[in-house]
Amino acid sequence: MASGVKRVARFAAATALASSLAYLLAGPAFAQNRAAGANPAPAAAAAAKPQDRMVVDARELVYDNDKKTVAAVGDVQILYQGRTIEADRVIYDQGNKRVTAIGNARITEANGTVITGERFNLTDDFRDGFIDSLRVVNPDKTRFSAPRAERTDGETFVFDKGIYTACEPCKDNPERPPLWQVRAARIIHKKSEQTIYYEDARLEFAGIPMAYIPYMSGPDSTVKRKSGFLSPKFINTSALGFGVGLPYFLNLAPNYDLTLTPTYLTRQGFLGQAEWRHRVMNGSYTIRASGIFQQDQEAFLPSPLGPRDKEFRGSVETNGKFYINPRWTFGWNASMSTDRWFYKNYRIQNESFSSTTYLQEAISTAYLNGQSPTAWFDLRGYYFQPLNYQDWQKQQPVVLPVLDYDKRVHKPSFLGGELEFNVNITNLTRDTAAFAELPQQKTYLITTPSYALYDGCAIYDKNHCLVRGLAGNVSRASVQASWRRNFIDPLGQVWTPYASLRADVFSINPDTKGVINSRVSTIADTSDEVFGRVMPAIGLMYRYPFVAKTDWGTHIIEPVAQIVARPNETNSLRVANEDAQSLVFDASNLFEWSGKFSGYDRLEGGTRANVGALYTGRFGKEAFANLLIGQSYQLGGRNSFASGDLVNTGLDSGLETNTSDFVARAQLSPFKGFFLTGATRLNSTTYEAQRIDAAATYSNNIITASIGYGRYEPQPDLGISRRREGLSLNGSLRVAENWRLRAGVLFDLDKYKYDRERYRDAYASYLAAPTVAAVPVYPNTGPFQTASTSFGINYTDECTVFDISYSQSYADRQSGATKDTRTVMFRLELRTLGEISYSQNLGGTSSTGDGVSSSQ
């Protein structure tokens, strides 16, 4: 009975307090009407919203008629206008129209913000008032605290001696200072402006002051876009000096904005940058522009090695993508600069950069793309801008248009299987022909005592010189229809017949004007001509998987055989091979139906058989293994890989003989997180490895590690006279919670051979003219010559990202670097406050590829 009485008493107290507070807090109009003895209008009562009704829960009520107060005592909870107020005791003063919450006071706003304090002194609508020992936790986990705070107008908080942080408190010791916090004499949060102001502020790390800021402001957690200054950017290089950039973001509208970044450089003056972003109903686009009138042009190398002759330097980049409908899109990604060194010198980010650092070029493209479940269409154009001094702009092709169309018909009624149609149209122009010397590049089009530029040949004939690109115009249109279908007989054997028909039309109009272009005539036919070729093909593939189950796994052994018959390839020497220059024969293209060439310009001819064996094993839940080994045979007709074109594609590929090299691929994962992969090509007679690619990776929540190895034998018919061999080691280790170390090194295992070759050439020059040439120094490089190294440390938690790294790129003969490049990079990101980053080249090093004068 006692517990039942308490429940009844609690219910009665709550009902009485709700009735009392509802009357006392209902507002002036209602109070006046009640005082006059009038009843409220029914319409007004009906208009009351559910969230405006007050719900009160407490253990007991205390009335004080003399002081005109009503107090709710014990586990008080009040719900009103979307807010929840909790406290040990809540007192309403009718005379002053104030509500005081005492003891473990807590307000939960409608948006999830939690405000706690020892004592709240609020107006009767809970909008304004004072709070002692305040703590505020916002929905995004940002936090404010202060000994005393005031809220005015229901939307402005003033924190006296306030503290702000985005870090979670320590679970074991909540009173310990967070990793970082901003402590200010006053923190003013104006919700209507969505802005937080800090006066006389200090940035503290682990409670230790690190920076003093007299005044600053920033958006609050509700802001997605707001005009204002962004985090500053810093730069320091020998050619530019020390620089500070201060971006300003202009939120012009919800769907477009502008960012202006003036950067002052102590050596070169002001660099201006602007970025415009615009989003519309069906897409978005961006335009970026940069420019500077340089104050010290002597910091850079003279032309053609650098941009010393240019006072104004700049760039324009733009990209966009728009949806015509759910299946069709068009867009672009383009960039232009006054010179090829601007992006690198001024650290300008460009999305058009090639994905490979070796090529060092900016690729501009515009496209129209359409896709459906069974078809794909792509129309685009390309413009290439080289970004190092060894590449000549006039030798770069302008490709416009490139059209690709692919259509697949599944299970056509009259054939079954799959019917596929392919179309490709390509047109390109080039101002100057591009050459490569055999067997090794030693001749250049421009030669001076200090530098040599642009590959040339000592003898311009087919045996000593390759034509990597014709000057003039080259066009091709290709159409192919193919069919294949799988049949499974009662024994489980899989038979796949195949048939295709391919037709190509070429239009070649070489430009032989000028000294350089005229040299092509001694290597290839330079007459204007239009010609075509037709290539039918029929083939059959056979597979017979054998499945075995043992106590330690499931095994599938599958012999595979394929034969494809075609007529001989025609016009291989008349074709300007532009898109099929790269040929890597390996296990991935051993059974390729359309042939092993990488593009449309070359076709595989004759009758060829491809055979191999595939093993797949599954061991338990995690472990697996996969192995493929095979070989290719030219059974009849002319071997397309034995007759080189203008760039000798096919020679030294492992396919140029009737019996090809062996190719193999293997994958092994003995347990979760550990993977071994490898691929190789072995000489068919000596079994010597001609190509090796191998990698091992391991990863768990503490450590990640990877090893990569590659070795490729010389291909003298392609102008590659030396073996290429490299080894990479990379890894990271979690040394503590949120802390991770990382390191990596790349070894150039054949550089010591190159250094000795250069020494022999220099020594021969010295012996020929000892009074002119200096005595060369014998190189001290060894087999494990480092090409690059890097290491760093990273800290990441819910509110902070800290990263510092060091990288060193050693002098690279391929990219034109003459000195090592050492760089230290620092990045600090404080959630909600911003990010600051800084990079510094150490030792004043530079490279010829940067166009920077090393003497400066």
N, C-alpha and C positions, 0 to 999 in steps of 0.2 A: 504493500500500500504506500510505503514512503516514496518509492521511485515514481509511482503513478501520480502522487500528489505533486512531486517536483515537476513532472512533465506538464501537468495542468497549470501549475503556477507559472512555469516558463512560457507556456503558450499565452496565458492571460497577460503576462507582462509584455510580451512582444506585441500582442494585439493592442494593448493600451498605449504603448509607446508609439506604435505606428499611427494610431488614431491621433495622438497628441501632436506628433511631429508633422503629420500630414496637414493638420489644421494650422500649426504654427509656421510651417515652412511653405505653405501653399502660395503665398504671394500677397502683395498689398491689396489688389482688387478683391480677392476672395475674403480677406480679413475685414475689409471695410464693409462688404456686403453682409457678412455675418454680424458685424457690430450693429448694423442698422436693422437687423432682424429680417433681412431679405434672403430669399432662397436663390441659389445660382440658377442661371438659365439652363434648361435641359440640353440645348445645343452645345453649350460650352462644356458641360460634363461629358457629353458624348464624344467631343473632339479630343479628349485627353488620350495621349498615346500610352501604350503599355509601358515603354521605357521611362515615362515621366512619373509613374506610380512608385511610391516608396515602400520598400519591404524591409522590415526591421526584425532582428532576432537578438534577444538578450536574455540573461538569467533573471534580472529583476529591474524594477523601476523605482526611482526615488524622486518624489515631488518636493519642491521647496517653494511654497506660495509666496513667502516673503521676498526671496530673491528672484522670483519668477523664472525658475529653471526647472528643467526636467533632465534627469540623468539615467542613462542605461548602463547597467553594471554587469560585468561578467560575460566574456566571449561575445562581445557585441559585433554584430554584422549588419550593415545597412547597404541596401542596393537602391541606387537612385540615378536616373538619367545615364545608364550604362556604366556607372562607376560603382565600385564596391569598397566600402570603408570598414575596416576591422580594427578593433582596439580593446583594451581591457575595460575602458570606461569612456563613454561619450556623454558630454553635457551640452545641452542647448540653452543659451541665455536669450530669453524672449526679448528683453529690453534692448540689448545690444545687437541682437540678431546674429550671434556668433555661435559656432559649433566648435567645441574643444574635444579633441580625442587624445587620451592619455594612456600611455603604457602599450608597448608593442603595436603602435599605430601603423596602419598600412592602408594605402589606397591603390586599387587596381583600376587603371583607366580602361576605356572601351577598346583601345588599340593594343592592350596587353602590357603597357608600361606599368611598372610596380614602383610605388613610392613608399618608403618606410621612414619612420622617425620615432623619437621618444614622445613628441608632443606636437599635435596639429592644432592651430588656431585659425579656423576658417570662417568665411561668410556662410550664411544659411543656405546658399546654393552650391557650396563646396567649391566655388570657382577660385576664390582668392583667399590669401591668408599667409600665416607664418608657420614654418616647420622647424623644429629643433632636431639636431642630430640626423640630418636628412640623408637618405640613400635612394637613388633612382636607378632602376634597371629597365632599359628600353627593350622592345621586342628583338632588336638586332644584337642584343647582349652588350651594348655600350652602357657605361655606368657613370653617374655623377654622385658626389657626396660632398657634404658641407656641414659645419657645426650649426649653421642657421641659414635658412633660405626663405624667400618671399615669392609668392605667386600673385601677379596682378593681371586684371582683365581676363582671367581664365586662360591665358596663353603665354604669358611671359614669366619665366623663372629667373630669379636673381640669386645666385649662390655666393654667399660671402665666404671667402677663403675656400673656394671650391676646388674640387679635384675631378678630372675627367680621365677615363681610360676605356679602351675597348678590350681589355684583357680580363679573363676569368680570374676570380680570386683563387688563391692557393687552397686546395681542399684540406690539407693537413694544418695549415696555419692561415686562416682567412684574414688575419690582421696584418700579415706581412705585405709590404708594398708590392704591387704588380710589377711585371717586367718593365713597363713604361707607363707613365701617367703625366698629365698636364696639371700643374698646381698653379692657381691664379688667385690674385687678390679678389677678383670678381669674375664670375662666369655668368653671362647673360644669354639665356636661350629664348629667342623670340620665335614661337611656333608659326605665327602669321608670315614671317619672313623666311622661315625654315633655315635660320641662321643661328650659329653659336658664336658669341663674342668673348674673347679672353683678354683681360686687362692685367698687366704686370705679371706675365706668365713665365713659368719655368718648365722646361721639359726634363723630366727625371727618369733615369733608368735604375731600377732596383732601389729606388728611394734616393739616389744620388743625383743632384742637379747637374745637367750636362749642357744646357743651352738656356739663355735668357731671351725672352721675346716681349718687348714692351706692350705690343698690341697685335692681335691677330684675330681673324675670323674664318669661319668655314661653314659649309652646309651641314645640316643635321642629318640624321639617318633616314629621314623621309625623302630626301632629295635624290632624284635620279639625274637631273640636269640643272645646272645653275651657273650663271655668268660669274666669272671671278678668276683670280690668278691660280695657276696650277703649280705643282712642285717645280722648283728651279732645276735647270740642267747645267752640268759642268763639263768642260772639255779642256784638255791640256795636251798639246803636241808641239814639237819643235817648230813646225812651219806656221802654226796658227797662234801660238802663245797660249795664255790661260784665258778661258772663255766662260761666261756665265749667261745662260739664257733663261728668260722668265716668261713662260707661256701665259697668255690670257685667253680664256675661253668665253665666247660670246654665245649665249643661248638665245638665238634670234627667234626661234619658234620650236614647237615640240618636234618638228620633223626636219629641221635644218639648223646648222650651227657653223661657227667660224672660230678657228684658233689661230691667234697671231703670236709668233715667237721671235722677238728681237733678241739677238745674241751678240754681246760685245766680246771681241777677241783682241787681246792686247797687241798682237802683231799685225792683224789684217783688218781691223775695224769692225763695222756692224754687218752681221749676217741677218737678213730678213727671211722669215719663213711664214707661210700661211697655209692653212688646211681648211677646205670647205667640204662639208658633208651634208648630203641632202637625201632624205628618204621620201619616196612617193608611194602611191598605193600599190604599185606593181614592181618596185625595186628600189635601188639606191645607187648613188655614185659619189665619188670622192675626187677632189682636185687638190693637189699639193704643189706649191711653188717655192723655190728658194733662190736667193740671189745675193751677191756681194760685189762691191767695188773694192778690190784688194789694195791695201796700202803698201805691202811689201812683196812684190812679185819675185824678188831675188831669192825668196825662200824655196822656190821650185826650180826644177831642172828646165833647161831650154828645150824648145821643140826640136825633134819629135819625141823626146824622152819625157817631157813634162810640159806644164802649162805656163811657163814663165812669160810668154808673149801675150797673155790674156789679162787685161785689167778687170773686166767684168766676167764673173763666172756664175753659173746658175743652172737650174734644172726645173723641169715640170713633169709631174707624174699624175696619172689619173687612172682610176679603175671604176667599173660599174657593172651591174647585173640587173636585168629587167625580165620579168615574166610576162610574156605575151598571153599565155594561157597556161594551164597546168602542164602542158607537154612541151611548150616552146619557150626558149629564153634567148636573149641576145645580150652581149656585154663586151667589155674591152679591158685590157690591162696594158697601159702604154707609158713610156717615159722617154724623155729627151734631155740631154745635157749639153752644155757648151763644150765640154771635153770629157774624156774618158776617166779622168782622175778625180773629178769633182765629188762624186759620191763617197769615195774612200777618204779623200783629204778632209772633208767637212762632216764625216760620219752621218751622211744622209741615208736614212732607211728607204729602200726601194723594193716593192713587191715584185718588180719585173726581173729581178736578178735571177740568173740561172741557178738551179738547185745544186749544181756541182761547182766547187770552188776552182777546179782546174780550168774550166772554160772561161770564167770571168767575163761574162757578157750580160747585157740587159736585153731581154726579149719582150718586144711589144707585140700584142696580138689583139685582134677584134674578131668576134665570132657570132654565129647564129647556130643554135643547137636545138634539136628536137628529139624526143625519145618517146617510145611506147613500149609495151611489154615485148614486142617482137621486132621492133625496128629502131634504128638510130641514124640520125642525120647530123652532120657537122660541117659548117662552112666557115672558114677563117682565113686570115692573112697574118704574116709574120714580118717583123723588122728586127734585125739584130744589130746591137751596138756593142763593139768590143770594149772592154774596160782595162786592157793592158796594152803597152806600147808595141808588143810584137805582132799584134793582129792589125791588119789594114782594113779600114772601113770599106774601101772600094772592092775588096775581095769577099765581102759579106753579101749573101744573096737577099733580095727582097722577094718573098714568097707570097704571091697573091694571084688567084685564090688557091686554097686547098679545100677540096670538097670530098667528104667521105660519107658513104651511105651503106648501111647494112640492113638487110631484111631477111628474117627467118620465117619459114612456113613449117610448122610442126605437123607431121603426119598428113601430107597431102594425099587426097583420096586416091589418086592414080598411082602413087609410088610408095607411100608410107615413109617412115623415117623422118628426115629433116632436109628441107630444101633451103639453100641460102644464096642470097644475091649480094654482091659487093660492087661498089662503084667508087673509083678514086680519080679525081682530076687535080693536077698540080701544074702550076705555072710559076716560073721564077726567072728573075733577071739578075745579072751581076755585071759590074763595070769592068773588073780586071780579073784575069784568070789566076787561079791559085795552083801552086806546084808543090811537090815534095821530092827530094833527091834520094836516089838509091845508090848504095845500100844504107847510107848515113847522111844526115843533113849537115853539109859543110859549106854550101854556097848560098849567098843571100842576094836579093835584088839591090839592096843599098848597103854598102860597106864603107866604113870610115875607120880611122885609127882607134876611135873610142867606142864604137858600137856597130852592130850589124843588124839589119832589119829585113823581114819578110823573106820567106823561104823561096829559093830559086834552085836552079840546077846548073851543074858545070857542062853537061851534055844534054841537049834537049832531044832525046829519042826514047822509044818505048822501053828500052832496057835500063835506062839510067834516070828516068824522070817520070813521075806520076802527075796526072792532071786531076787535082782534087775538086776543081770547079771550072767550068767553061765560062768565059765572058760572053755576054749576049743574052739571048732568050731561049729557054728550054721549057717545052710544054709536053704533058703526057695525059692521056685519058685511058683509063683501064676499067673493064667490066668483066665480072666473073660470076658464073652460076655453078653451084656445087651441090651435090646430094650424097647423103650417106644414111645407112640404116643398119641397125643391129639385129642379127638373127641368132637365137640360142637353140641349139639342137638338143635332142633328148639326152645326150651325154654331158651336157653342160658347156660345150664348146661355143664360143662367141665368134661369129663371123660378121665382119663389117665391110660390105662392098661400098665403093666410093667412085664417083665420077664428077668431073668438072670440065668447064670450058672457059678459057680466059682469052680476051682480046685486048690489045693495046694499040694506041695510035700515038706516035711521037712527032713533034715538030721541033726541029733544032735549027736555030739561027745564030751561029757563033759570030762574035765580034772579034775580028783579027786586026783591027786598027791599032797602031802603036807598037812599040818595040816589044813590050811584054806579051801582049795578046797574040802577036804574030808568031811567037815561038810555039804555039800549040800546033801549028800546021805541020811541024816536023814529027809530031807524035800521033796525031789523030786526023781524021777526015774533017775538014772545017767547012765543007760546002753546006749551003742551006738545003734542007731536005725535009720531007714529010714521009714517014714510012710506018708500017704496022707489023704486027706479029700476032699469031693465033696459037694458043697452046691448049690442046685437049689433054685430058688425063683420065685414066681409069686405074683403080687400085682395089686391094683387098687386104684387110687386117684380120689376123687370127689370134685369139687368146683362149687359153684353157686353164682356168684357176683350179688348183688342187688345195683343198682345205684339210688341215690336220689339227686335232686337239690333243694336247698333252696335259700333264699335271701342272706344268708351269706356264701354259699359255696357248693361244690360238695362232696357227701359222697358215699363211696363204702363199703358195708358190705359183707364179703365173708366167709361163712362157708366152712371148709376144713376137709375132712375125708380121711384117707389112711389105707389100710390094706395090709400087706405083709405076705405071708405064706412061711415058710422054715422048713426043718427038724431040729432036735436038733443039736446043735453044739457038735462036738466030739473032744476028745483029748485036752481039754483045760488045763489040768494039765500036759500033756506031752509037750505042746508048751512052749518054752522059749520066753516069751513075751518081745520082745526088742523094737518094734516100736509102740505099742499100749498101753503104760503105762499111758498116760495122757487121761483122760476121763472127760469132762465137759459137762453135760447134760443141754442144754439151748434151747432157741427158734430157734437158728440158725441151729441145727441139728435135730429138732423134726421130720421133714418130709424127712430126708435123706434116699434115696432109698437103698444105699449100707450098711446102718446100722450106728450106733452111735459111734462105736469104731474109734479111731483116726489113726489106722494103719492096716496093713495086717495080723498081727499075730493072732488077735482075730476076730471072726465072730459072728454076731448076729444070733441066732437060735430061732426056734419056730414060732408061729403065733402071730403077734403083730399088734395092731390097734393104729393109731395116729390121734387125732382129735383136732381141734382148730377153732378159729374164727379170721379173719383179718379185721381190719378197716383202711381205708385210707381216709383222708379228705384234700381238698384243699380249702383255704379261701383267696380270692383275688389273687393278683399276687405273694405274697411272703410267706404267711403263709401256713403251712401244718402240718398234724399229721398222725401218723402211730402207730397201736397197734396190737399186736399178743398175744393171750393167748391160751394155749393148754395143752394136757395131753396124756400120752401113756399108753396102756393097753396090758398086756400079756394075749392073749386069749387061747393059747394052747401050748403044748410042754414045754421043759425045758427052763427056763429063764436064758440066758447066763450071765446076770448081777448079778444074785444071786449066781453063783458058781465062786468064786474067783480063779484066776490062781496063779502063783508063786509070783506075786506082788499084788494080790487081786484087780485087775482092775475090776470095775463094782460094788464092794461093796461101800456103802456110797455115791453112785452116784445119788440117787433119782430114779433109775430104777430097784433096786433089788427086789422090791415087784411087785405083779401083777398089781397093780394100781400105776402108777408113781406119783411123785411130779408134781405140776403145774409149768409150765414155762411161762414166759411172757416177752415181749419186747415192749418198747414204745419209740417213737421219737416225739418231738414237737418243732416247730419253729413258735412262735406267730408273729414274725416280722423279718425283715432282720437282720442278724448278731447274732441272739440269738437262741441257740439250747439247748434243754433238751433231754437227752437220759438216758435210764435206762433198766436194765434187772434183773430178779429175778427168784429164784426157791423156791417154797413154799411147805412145808410138806403137803401131801395129806389129812391128818386127822386133824392136829392141826393148819394148815395154818401158822405155824411159818416160817420165812424166813431162808432158808438154805444157800442162796447165794444172795448177792446184789452187783450190779455194777451200779453206777449212776454218771452222769457228767452233768455239766452246763457250757456253754461257751458263751461269748459275745465278739464281736469284731467290732470296727469301726476305723476310722482313728486317733482317739485320745486315746482310751483305749482298751485293750484286757484283759480279765479275764476268768479264768477257775477254776472250783471246781470239784474234783473227790473224790468219796467215794467207798470203797470196804469193804465188810464183808463176811467172809466165816466161816461157822461153823466147829467144829472139825470133823475129819474123822479118828476115832481111828483104823479102819480096814486097813487104809493106812499108819499108823504110825504118823498121825497128831493129836496130843492130845489136842491142844489148838485152840481157835478161833483166826482167823487172821482178823485184822480190821485196816484200815488206812484211812487217810484223807489228801488230797493235795490241796493247794491253790497256784495259780500262776497268775501273772498279770503284765502288763506293762502299762505305762502312758506317753504320749507325753506331757512334761511339757512346751516345747517351740519348735519353729521351729528347726528341726534337733536334738533335745534333747529328750531322752526317758529314763525313769526309769523303772526298772523291779525288781521283788522280787518273791520269792517262799518259801514255807515251806511244809514239809511232816511230818505228825503226825503218830506215831506208837501208836494206841489206845489200844493195848493189852499188851504193854511192862510192865505196872505197875503190871499186873497179873504175868508175868514171873518173875519179880523182887521179888515178894512176895513168889512165889514158891521156888526160890533159897534161900530166907531167911529162910523159914520153914525147908528146907533140911539142911542148915547150922546150924540152931538152934537145930535140932535133933542130928546132929553130936556133937554139943557142950554138950548137955545133956548126950550123951552116954559117952563122954570122956572130962569132963570139965578141966582136967589138961593138956590136949594135944591141944584141939581146942580153938581158941579165941572166945570171945563173938561176935556174928555177929551184924552188925549195921542194924537197921530197915530201909528199903529203903524209901526215901521221894518222889518217883516219883508218878505222878498223871495220870489220864486218857489221858490227852493231852500231851504226852511225844513226844517232837520233835525228828525226826529221821535225818532230814537234813534241813538246811536253806540256802538261797542264796539271794543276792541282788546285783544290779549293775547299772551302768549308761553308756549310749551309746550316742555318737555324730557321726552323719554321714551326710556328704554333698558331693558335686561333687568332692572334692579333698582330703578329710580327713575322716578317721575312727578312733575314739578314744573310747576305751572301758576299763572300770575297774570294777572288780567284786570281791565279797567275797563269799566264800562258806564254810560251816561247815557240816561235816558228823560226826554224833555222833557214839559212840562206838556201833558196829554192831556185835551181837553175831553170826550171820550167816556167815559173811565174816572173822571172826577171829580178828576183830579190838578190841583192849583193851583200846584205848584212842580215844578221839575226834580228827578229822583231820580238821584243819582250813587252808584255802588257799586264798591268794590274787593273782589275775591275772591282768596284765596290758597289753594292746595292743594299738599300735599307728601305723597307716598306712598312709603315705603320698604318694599320687598318683604320679607315675613316679620316686619317690625317693626310696621307699622301705618300709619295715615293721619291727617294732621292738616289741618284746613281752617279758614278764618276769612274772614268777610265784614264789611265796614265801610261804612256809609253816610256819605258825606262831607258836610261842611258843615251837618250837623243838618237836612237837608232832609226834608220829609215831604209827603204828599199827602192831600187830603180823602178820597180813596178808601181810605186806610189807616186812617181813623178816629183819627189821631194829631194831637194839638194841636201846631200849628206854633210856638206861643209857648213851648213847654216846652224 
